[in-house]
Amino acid sequence: MTIRINWHLPAGGDIEIEHNGLSFDEGLVSLVYICLFTDARADTSDEIPDGTDDRRGWCGNSFSDFEWGSKLWLIDREKLTEEVRLRAENYARLAMQPLLRYGYARNAQVIATIPVLTGWL
């Protein structure tokens, strides 16, 4: 079991708290959220979106045998092109690898789509 994370688009996720403390779930949904939305450290060859040299990453990875997180943050505010869609799909697929490697899941299918935005100028 893991602590339940509720996702509220577009704001992000919240740890769910009940009257008697933290809420728990069976784990896989929360683990997927953690894998996708924890920032993986950028490689030195990656272009940082804000132009700084902050490669981010999660400090807990210093104590782990594998890296949690994804590089989805690298495409934040990018134009929604086919190239960016493919990068997002690849980043998400790589982020799922710890779940497969350590037996939390047997397979992970990742499909990225470009949303159709109506009413935008």
C-alpha positions in Angstrom: 0.0 0.0 0.0 1.1 3.6 -0.6 -0.2 7.0 0.4 -3.0 8.0 -1.9 -2.4 10.8 -4.3 -5.4 12.5 -6.0 -4.6 14.3 -9.2 -6.5 17.5 -10.1 -5.7 18.8 -13.5 -4.2 21.2 -14.3 -3.1 22.1 -10.7 -1.3 18.9 -9.8 -1.6 16.2 -7.1 -2.5 16.3 -3.4 -1.8 13.7 -0.7 -5.2 12.6 0.5 -5.9 13.0 4.2 -8.8 11.4 6.0 -10.2 12.2 9.5 -7.8 9.6 11.1 -4.7 10.4 9.1 -3.3 9.6 5.7 -5.4 7.8 3.1 -3.9 4.7 1.4 -4.5 2.9 -1.9 -3.3 -0.3 -3.4 -0.3 1.5 -4.7 0.0 1.3 -8.5 -1.9 4.5 -9.3 0.1 6.5 -6.8 3.4 4.9 -8.0 2.6 5.9 -11.6 1.9 9.5 -10.5 5.3 9.5 -8.7 7.1 8.0 -11.7 5.6 10.5 -14.1 5.5 13.7 -12.1 8.7 13.6 -10.0 11.4 15.4 -11.8 14.2 13.1 -13.1 17.6 14.8 -13.3 18.4 16.1 -16.8 21.4 14.9 -18.6 24.2 17.4 -19.3 23.2 17.2 -23.0 19.5 18.1 -22.3 18.3 21.6 -23.0 16.8 23.2 -19.8 13.5 25.0 -20.6 14.2 28.1 -18.5 17.7 28.5 -19.9 19.5 27.9 -16.6 21.8 25.1 -15.7 19.4 23.7 -13.1 19.1 20.0 -14.0 16.6 19.4 -11.2 16.0 15.9 -10.1 14.8 14.3 -6.8 17.2 14.3 -3.9 15.9 10.8 -2.8 17.5 9.3 -5.9 20.9 9.8 -4.1 19.8 6.9 -1.9 18.1 4.7 -4.4 19.3 1.9 -6.7 17.4 3.5 -9.6 16.1 6.9 -10.4 12.5 7.8 -9.8 10.8 10.4 -12.0 10.5 11.5 -15.6 11.9 14.2 -17.8 8.5 15.4 -18.7 9.3 18.7 -17.1 11.8 19.3 -19.9 8.9 19.8 -22.4 6.9 22.1 -20.2 5.5 25.0 -22.3 6.8 23.4 -25.6 4.7 23.8 -28.7 2.4 20.7 -29.2 4.2 19.2 -32.1 4.5 15.5 -33.2 8.2 15.7 -32.1 7.2 16.8 -28.6 4.5 14.2 -28.4 7.1 11.5 -29.2 9.5 12.9 -26.6 6.7 12.9 -24.0 5.9 9.3 -24.8 9.5 8.3 -24.5 10.0 10.2 -21.2 6.9 8.5 -19.8 7.9 5.0 -21.0 11.4 5.4 -19.4 9.8 6.7 -16.2 7.8 3.4 -15.9 10.9 1.2 -16.0 11.3 1.0 -12.2 7.8 -0.4 -11.9 8.6 -3.1 -14.4 12.1 -3.8 -13.1 11.0 -4.3 -9.5 7.8 -6.2 -10.3 5.2 -3.6 -9.4 3.8 -4.1 -12.9 4.2 -6.7 -15.6 3.8 -4.3 -18.5 3.2 -0.6 -19.1 1.6 0.8 -22.3 2.4 4.4 -22.9 0.5 6.5 -25.4 0.9 10.2 -25.6 -1.7 12.3 -27.5 -2.0 16.0 -28.4 -5.2 17.4 -26.9 -7.6 19.2 -29.2 -8.0 22.7 -27.7 -11.2 24.5 -28.6 -11.9 28.1 -27.8 -8.2 29.1 -27.7 -7.0 32.1 -29.7 
